[in-house]
Amino acid sequence: MDFFQQVHRSLLDSPKETISRELMDSIDWEDKLICIKGFRGVGKTTFLLDYIKKYHRDNNDVLYINLNNFYFTKRKISSFADEFAKRGGKTLILDQIQKYPEWSEDLRKCVDEIPELQIIFTSSPVLRITEGNPDLEGIAKIYHLEGLSFREYLNHQAGTSFRTYSLEEILKDHIKIAQQVVNEVRPLAYFDDYMKNGYFPYFMDAPNFYTNKLLKNVNLALEIDVPYINQIEFKYLPKLRKLLHIIASETPFTPNVSKLAASVETSRATVMNYLRYLKNARLINLLYSNGNGDDDQMKKPDQVYMHDTNLLHAIAPNNNDNLTMRRTFFYNQVGYKHQLASSPAADFCIDGKYKFNVGGRKLTSEGDVYAASDVIEVGEGSKIPLWLFGFLY
């Protein structure tokens, strides 16, 4: 216990620069069991440490531990948690819960037997915390830490402090909002860099190796997270990698499942499963006509996108034409809080009522279809600057 407390204090004393995340203020920190899910390298550990610094820096009743430690190959979490609570502990923070084999049963045991203890834990996005899990269903509160929004990136890089705006605010007051931003900073001066290397926070530590680190994390997700959780044999990993590269090279596109199956040398059903695995891993986005593919997991999506523009640029740098990057950005930033669907009348339909086309400066709005236009600072009418949709979170 003393060892982990020393590590905890040393991490809090680290002078490492961090970025304040909007999710911090969206979580009910009074809940007894909280899960923070996120892709590798998105900043889950830093997020937890920032939480401790903000709310519990001088408290000795909070403890951060990383389950990478070999100590937990011989000690159960429930046993450790019980000792911690008896020593006066109130909040136990467990990083990388997927590294612990009996995480679900042990967390439930903690909830049942140590009701005075709060547990906050992180996991891979593919880990099924409550879905089909009777141990934690209805008990764990789940939150997703996504990559940096354009607003968060801009605030860090330019030293600004712009707030978030709701979609309704942007639709109604986009001219006023954009003008306020432009009066303080030129957002387009930062936009291209964000699209290539601003979604993940490690651009702060090693900007020259950003793409290499991103590719490393993608490979670790494919080699460890996705196969382990979905019980995919290692010999099938090349097929999964090949499918992801095909998607990155051709996105956005309407998938021909038979053609994809032939290219990857597997069955149609397997391709559909792989698409779902990649979506759950936060590597791709799937667009459906009803806006929710979870209702029918084996339904073919209308279109496939990469999850974010940084992934697209890293995996398929030759597929970075402006339209592809713009639509990928729009899906990524708007899809964080809203449901996107395909539409016969536009590129996207948001929440079943707002239709949008996405394009360059010459794109115009028509009828009830809004235009999200790139390379403009301030819009007019129903024509809205594309970069402004990066202020939704």
C-alpha positions as CSV (number, residue, x, y, z in Angstrom):
1,M,0.0,0.0,0.0
2,D,2.8,2.4,0.9
3,F,4.5,1.8,-2.5
4,F,1.3,2.8,-4.4
5,Q,0.8,5.9,-2.3
6,Q,4.4,7.0,-3.1
7,V,3.7,6.4,-6.8
8,H,0.4,8.3,-6.5
9,R,2.1,11.4,-4.9
10,S,5.0,11.4,-7.5
11,L,2.5,11.4,-10.4
12,L,0.6,14.3,-8.8
13,D,3.9,16.2,-8.4
14,S,4.8,15.7,-12.1
15,P,5.2,19.1,-13.9
16,K,3.9,17.6,-17.2
17,E,1.7,20.0,-19.1
18,T,-1.9,18.9,-19.6
19,I,-5.1,20.0,-21.4
20,S,-8.2,20.6,-19.4
21,R,-11.0,18.4,-20.9
22,E,-14.6,19.3,-21.2
23,L,-15.7,15.8,-20.0
24,M,-14.5,16.7,-16.5
25,D,-17.5,18.9,-15.9
26,S,-20.0,16.4,-17.5
27,I,-19.4,13.6,-15.0
28,D,-21.4,13.1,-11.8
29,W,-18.4,12.4,-9.6
30,E,-20.8,11.3,-6.7
31,D,-21.6,8.0,-8.4
32,K,-20.1,5.0,-6.7
33,L,-18.8,3.2,-9.8
34,I,-17.6,5.2,-12.8
35,C,-15.9,4.0,-16.0
36,I,-13.9,6.2,-18.3
37,K,-13.5,4.5,-21.7
38,G,-11.2,5.7,-24.4
39,F,-8.8,4.8,-27.2
40,R,-5.1,4.2,-26.5
41,G,-3.2,7.5,-26.1
42,V,-6.4,9.6,-25.8
43,G,-5.3,10.8,-22.3
44,K,-7.3,8.7,-19.8
45,T,-4.5,8.5,-17.3
46,T,-3.8,12.2,-17.5
47,F,-7.5,12.9,-17.2
48,L,-7.7,10.9,-14.0
49,L,-4.7,12.6,-12.5
50,D,-6.1,16.0,-13.4
51,Y,-9.3,15.0,-11.7
52,I,-7.4,14.2,-8.5
53,K,-5.4,17.4,-8.7
54,K,-8.6,19.4,-9.2
55,Y,-10.8,17.9,-6.5
56,H,-8.6,15.7,-4.2
57,R,-4.9,16.9,-4.4
58,D,-4.3,17.2,-0.6
59,N,-6.6,14.3,0.3
60,N,-5.1,11.0,1.6
61,D,-8.3,9.1,1.1
62,V,-7.9,8.9,-2.7
63,L,-5.5,6.5,-4.4
64,Y,-4.5,6.0,-8.1
65,I,-3.1,2.7,-9.2
66,N,-2.2,1.2,-12.6
67,L,-3.2,-2.4,-13.0
68,N,-0.2,-2.9,-15.2
69,N,1.6,-3.6,-12.0
70,F,2.5,-7.2,-11.5
71,Y,1.4,-7.0,-7.9
72,F,-2.1,-7.6,-9.1
73,T,-1.2,-11.0,-10.6
74,K,-1.3,-12.2,-7.0
75,R,-3.6,-9.8,-5.2
76,K,-7.3,-9.4,-5.9
77,I,-8.7,-5.9,-6.5
78,S,-11.4,-6.6,-3.9
79,S,-8.9,-7.5,-1.3
80,F,-6.8,-4.5,-2.0
81,A,-9.9,-2.3,-2.0
82,D,-11.0,-3.7,1.3
83,E,-7.6,-2.9,2.9
84,F,-7.7,0.6,1.4
85,A,-11.1,1.3,2.8
86,K,-10.2,0.1,6.3
87,R,-7.2,2.5,6.2
88,G,-9.7,5.3,5.6
89,G,-9.7,5.3,1.8
90,K,-12.8,6.7,0.1
91,T,-12.0,6.8,-3.7
92,L,-9.9,4.1,-5.5
93,I,-8.9,4.9,-9.1
94,L,-8.0,1.9,-11.2
95,D,-6.3,2.5,-14.5
96,Q,-6.5,-0.1,-17.3
97,I,-9.1,-2.4,-15.8
98,Q,-8.8,-4.7,-18.9
99,K,-5.4,-5.8,-17.7
100,Y,-7.1,-7.6,-14.7
101,P,-8.6,-10.9,-15.7
102,E,-11.5,-11.0,-13.2
103,W,-12.4,-7.3,-13.3
104,S,-16.1,-7.7,-13.6
105,E,-16.7,-10.1,-10.7
106,D,-14.2,-8.2,-8.4
107,L,-15.8,-4.8,-9.1
108,R,-19.2,-6.2,-8.2
109,K,-17.8,-7.7,-5.0
110,C,-16.4,-4.2,-4.1
111,V,-19.8,-2.6,-4.8
112,D,-21.6,-5.2,-2.6
113,E,-19.2,-5.6,0.2
114,I,-17.6,-2.1,0.5
115,P,-20.5,0.3,-0.2
116,E,-18.7,3.3,1.4
117,L,-15.9,3.1,-1.3
118,Q,-16.1,4.8,-4.6
119,I,-14.3,3.2,-7.6
120,I,-13.3,5.1,-10.8
121,F,-11.7,2.9,-13.5
122,T,-10.6,3.2,-17.1
123,S,-10.9,0.7,-19.9
124,S,-10.4,0.1,-23.6
125,P,-13.3,1.3,-25.7
126,V,-14.0,-2.3,-26.9
127,L,-14.5,-3.7,-23.3
128,R,-18.1,-4.5,-22.7
129,I,-18.7,-3.1,-19.2
130,T,-22.5,-3.4,-18.9
131,E,-23.6,-4.9,-22.2
132,G,-24.6,-8.5,-21.5
133,N,-22.8,-8.2,-18.2
134,P,-25.1,-9.0,-15.2
135,D,-22.4,-8.1,-12.7
136,L,-22.3,-4.4,-13.6
137,E,-25.5,-3.8,-15.7
138,G,-27.4,-0.8,-14.2
139,I,-24.5,-0.2,-11.7
140,A,-21.6,1.3,-13.6
141,K,-21.8,4.8,-15.1
142,I,-19.9,4.9,-18.4
143,Y,-18.3,7.9,-20.0
144,H,-16.3,8.1,-23.2
145,L,-13.2,10.3,-23.3
146,E,-12.8,11.2,-27.0
147,G,-9.9,12.9,-28.7
148,L,-9.5,16.7,-28.4
149,S,-12.2,18.8,-30.1
150,F,-10.9,21.5,-32.4
151,R,-12.0,24.0,-29.6
152,E,-9.8,22.2,-27.0
153,Y,-6.9,22.1,-29.4
154,L,-7.3,25.8,-30.4
155,N,-7.5,26.9,-26.7
156,H,-4.3,25.1,-26.0
157,Q,-2.4,26.2,-29.0
158,A,-3.6,29.8,-29.1
159,G,-3.9,30.4,-25.4
160,T,-7.6,31.2,-25.7
161,S,-10.5,30.0,-23.5
162,F,-13.5,29.6,-25.8
163,R,-16.5,27.8,-24.3
164,T,-18.5,25.1,-25.9
165,Y,-21.7,25.8,-27.9
166,S,-24.7,23.6,-28.4
167,L,-25.8,22.7,-31.9
168,E,-28.9,24.9,-31.5
169,E,-26.7,27.9,-30.5
170,I,-24.5,27.4,-33.6
171,L,-27.5,27.1,-36.0
172,K,-29.1,30.2,-34.5
173,D,-26.1,32.4,-33.8
174,H,-23.2,31.1,-35.9
175,I,-22.4,34.5,-37.4
176,K,-22.1,36.2,-34.0
177,I,-20.1,33.3,-32.5
178,A,-17.7,33.0,-35.4
179,Q,-17.1,36.7,-35.4
180,Q,-16.3,36.7,-31.7
181,V,-13.7,33.9,-32.3
182,V,-12.2,35.6,-35.3
183,N,-11.9,38.8,-33.4
184,E,-9.5,37.0,-31.0
185,V,-7.8,34.4,-33.1
186,R,-7.6,33.1,-36.7
187,P,-9.1,29.6,-36.4
188,L,-8.2,28.6,-39.9
189,A,-4.5,29.1,-39.1
190,Y,-4.8,26.1,-36.7
191,F,-7.3,24.0,-38.6
192,D,-5.1,22.1,-41.0
193,D,-2.6,21.1,-38.2
194,Y,-5.5,19.9,-36.1
195,M,-6.8,17.7,-38.9
196,K,-3.4,16.0,-39.2
197,N,-2.0,15.9,-35.7
198,G,-4.3,17.6,-33.1
199,Y,-6.9,15.0,-32.1
200,F,-4.6,13.1,-29.6
201,P,-2.8,15.0,-26.9
202,Y,0.6,13.5,-27.4
203,F,1.4,16.2,-30.0
204,M,2.6,18.1,-26.9
205,D,5.3,15.6,-26.0
206,A,6.7,14.5,-29.3
207,P,5.2,16.4,-32.3
208,N,7.8,15.1,-34.7
209,F,6.8,11.5,-33.8
210,Y,3.1,12.0,-33.7
211,T,2.1,9.8,-36.6
212,N,4.5,7.0,-35.5
213,K,3.0,7.0,-32.0
214,L,-0.5,7.0,-33.4
215,L,0.2,4.1,-35.7
216,K,1.8,2.3,-32.7
217,N,-1.4,2.7,-30.7
218,V,-3.6,1.6,-33.7
219,N,-1.5,-1.6,-34.0
220,L,-1.7,-2.2,-30.2
221,A,-5.5,-1.8,-30.4
222,L,-5.7,-4.3,-33.3
223,E,-3.2,-6.8,-31.8
224,I,-4.3,-6.7,-28.2
225,D,-7.6,-4.9,-27.5
226,V,-9.8,-6.1,-30.4
227,P,-8.7,-9.7,-30.5
228,Y,-8.7,-10.2,-26.7
229,I,-12.2,-8.8,-26.1
230,N,-13.7,-10.4,-29.2
231,Q,-11.8,-13.7,-29.0
232,I,-10.2,-13.4,-32.4
233,E,-7.4,-15.8,-33.1
234,F,-4.0,-14.1,-33.8
235,K,-3.8,-15.7,-37.2
236,Y,-6.7,-13.6,-38.4
237,L,-5.0,-10.3,-37.4
238,P,-3.7,-9.6,-41.0
239,K,-7.2,-9.8,-42.3
240,L,-8.4,-7.2,-39.8
241,R,-5.4,-4.9,-40.6
242,K,-6.1,-5.3,-44.3
243,L,-9.7,-4.4,-43.9
244,L,-8.8,-1.2,-41.9
245,H,-6.3,-0.2,-44.6
246,I,-8.9,-0.7,-47.3
247,I,-11.4,1.4,-45.4
248,A,-8.8,4.2,-44.8
249,S,-7.8,4.2,-48.5
250,E,-11.4,4.4,-49.8
251,T,-13.4,6.2,-47.2
252,P,-16.0,7.6,-47.2
253,F,-17.6,4.9,-49.3
254,T,-20.7,2.7,-49.5
255,P,-19.4,-0.8,-48.6
256,N,-19.8,-3.7,-51.0
257,V,-19.6,-6.4,-48.4
258,S,-19.0,-9.2,-50.9
259,K,-16.2,-7.3,-52.5
260,L,-14.6,-6.6,-49.1
261,A,-15.0,-10.2,-48.1
262,A,-13.2,-11.3,-51.3
263,S,-10.4,-8.7,-50.8
264,V,-9.9,-9.8,-47.2
265,E,-10.4,-13.5,-48.0
266,T,-13.1,-14.1,-45.5
267,S,-16.9,-14.4,-45.3
268,R,-19.5,-11.7,-45.5
269,A,-20.6,-12.3,-41.9
270,T,-17.0,-12.0,-40.7
271,V,-16.6,-8.7,-42.5
272,M,-19.7,-7.4,-40.9
273,N,-18.4,-8.5,-37.5
274,Y,-15.0,-6.8,-38.2
275,L,-16.7,-3.6,-39.1
276,R,-18.5,-3.6,-35.8
277,Y,-15.3,-4.4,-33.9
278,L,-13.5,-1.5,-35.6
279,K,-16.3,0.8,-34.8
280,N,-16.3,-0.2,-31.1
281,A,-12.6,0.3,-31.0
282,R,-13.0,3.9,-32.1
283,L,-11.2,3.3,-35.4
284,I,-14.1,3.8,-37.8
285,N,-17.5,5.3,-37.9
286,L,-20.5,3.7,-39.6
287,L,-23.4,5.7,-41.1
288,Y,-26.8,4.2,-41.3
289,S,-30.1,5.5,-42.7
290,N,-31.8,5.2,-39.2
291,G,-28.8,6.7,-37.5
292,N,-28.2,3.8,-35.2
293,G,-26.6,0.6,-36.3
294,D,-26.7,-0.9,-32.8
295,D,-30.4,-1.7,-33.4
296,D,-29.3,-4.2,-36.1
297,Q,-25.6,-5.0,-35.7
298,M,-25.5,-7.1,-38.9
299,K,-27.1,-4.5,-41.0
300,K,-24.9,-3.1,-43.8
301,P,-24.0,0.6,-43.2
302,D,-24.8,3.1,-45.9
303,Q,-21.3,4.6,-45.6
304,V,-18.0,3.9,-43.7
305,Y,-15.8,6.7,-42.4
306,M,-12.5,6.7,-40.4
307,H,-13.2,7.7,-36.8
308,D,-11.1,10.9,-37.1
309,T,-9.0,12.8,-39.6
310,N,-5.7,12.0,-37.7
311,L,-6.3,8.3,-38.2
312,L,-7.1,8.8,-41.8
313,H,-3.9,10.9,-42.4
314,A,-1.7,8.3,-40.6
315,I,-3.1,5.1,-42.1
316,A,-3.8,6.3,-45.7
317,P,-1.9,9.6,-46.3
318,N,-2.8,9.4,-50.0
319,N,-6.5,9.6,-49.2
320,N,-6.5,13.1,-47.7
321,D,-8.4,15.1,-50.3
322,N,-10.3,18.0,-48.9
323,L,-13.8,16.6,-49.2
324,T,-12.8,13.4,-47.4
325,M,-11.1,15.2,-44.6
326,R,-14.0,17.6,-44.2
327,R,-16.7,15.0,-44.0
328,T,-14.6,12.9,-41.6
329,F,-14.1,15.9,-39.3
330,F,-17.8,16.8,-39.4
331,Y,-18.9,13.2,-38.5
332,N,-16.3,13.0,-35.7
333,Q,-17.0,16.3,-34.0
334,V,-20.8,16.3,-34.4
335,G,-21.2,12.6,-33.7
336,Y,-19.8,13.0,-30.2
337,K,-23.0,14.3,-28.8
338,H,-25.5,13.9,-31.7
339,Q,-26.9,11.0,-33.8
340,L,-25.9,11.2,-37.4
341,A,-27.7,9.4,-40.2
342,S,-27.4,9.2,-44.0
343,S,-29.9,11.1,-46.0
344,P,-31.0,11.0,-49.7
345,A,-31.2,14.8,-49.6
346,A,-27.8,15.7,-48.0
347,D,-24.5,14.3,-46.7
348,F,-25.7,13.9,-43.2
349,C,-28.9,14.2,-41.1
350,I,-28.5,15.2,-37.5
351,D,-30.9,14.0,-34.8
352,G,-33.4,13.2,-37.5
353,K,-34.1,16.9,-38.3
354,Y,-31.1,18.9,-39.5
355,K,-29.7,18.2,-42.9
356,F,-26.2,19.1,-43.8
357,N,-23.9,19.1,-46.8
358,V,-20.2,19.5,-46.2
359,G,-17.7,21.1,-48.6
360,G,-15.5,24.0,-49.4
361,R,-16.0,27.8,-49.5
362,K,-18.2,27.7,-52.6
363,L,-20.7,25.3,-51.0
364,T,-24.1,27.0,-50.6
365,S,-27.1,26.1,-48.6
366,E,-30.3,25.1,-50.4
367,G,-33.8,24.9,-49.1
368,D,-33.8,23.2,-45.7
369,V,-30.3,21.9,-46.1
370,Y,-27.5,23.6,-44.2
371,A,-24.0,24.0,-45.6
372,A,-20.9,23.3,-43.4
373,S,-18.3,25.2,-45.5
374,D,-14.5,25.0,-45.1
375,V,-12.0,27.8,-45.7
376,I,-14.4,30.5,-44.5
377,E,-14.1,32.3,-41.2
378,V,-17.7,33.7,-40.9
379,G,-20.8,32.3,-42.5
380,E,-24.1,33.8,-43.7
381,G,-27.7,32.6,-43.5
382,S,-27.6,28.7,-43.4
383,K,-24.0,28.6,-44.5
384,I,-21.8,27.8,-41.4
385,P,-18.0,27.6,-41.1
386,L,-16.9,24.0,-40.8
387,W,-14.4,24.7,-38.1
388,L,-17.2,26.0,-35.8
389,F,-18.6,22.4,-35.4
390,G,-15.4,21.7,-33.5
391,F,-16.8,23.8,-30.7
392,L,-19.6,21.3,-29.8
393,Y,-17.5,19.8,-27.0
